[in-house]
């Protein structure tokens, strides 16, 4: 009986084992099955199990799952993504970011009104990429130094604050360097081309 807690727990443990053994496709399939069961009946899958499913999907490159997992512990009134999810998906924003992640796009241009969350969602995406590929380099640009400083501070808050779950989603990531003067961050090793660096256009 798939509604029995033992079955759900067995499925969850199977998902974790598949991820640990790099059977990524099977782990993804199992995570999606558990999420589907939860949507069918929200008493079937525990909060911890459901959170683990979104973590697995995030580590496999699912940007929306990352956004959900990242803010899992935040109160609903403080969450960025969940209250905006319907609108962002309706207008194709989340699909566009996922296409960028999946290398279906070389360039993504967002033309949206002010205060709808372009910058925050983009910073979520940068932290997502940094967690997946810590040895690659991200360069964030803005029209002014004050703007890029704010990007650096918000990026740093997302990857270090207890309010977010970046460290739980990517437990192998270690913050090795942060430099507020030059607005750069390194994960795992100090690098010439930093994990994330923020510079204004004139800089």
PyMOL commands that set and color helices and strands:
alter all, ss='L'
color gray80, all
select helices_A, chain A and resi 5-20+24-40+47-59+63-70+76-78+81-90+93-101+118-132+145-160+166-169
alter helices_A, ss='H'
color red, helices_A
select strands_A, chain A and resi 138-142+175-179+184-187+196-200
alter strands_A, ss='S'
color yellow, strands_A
deselect
rebuild
show_as cartoon
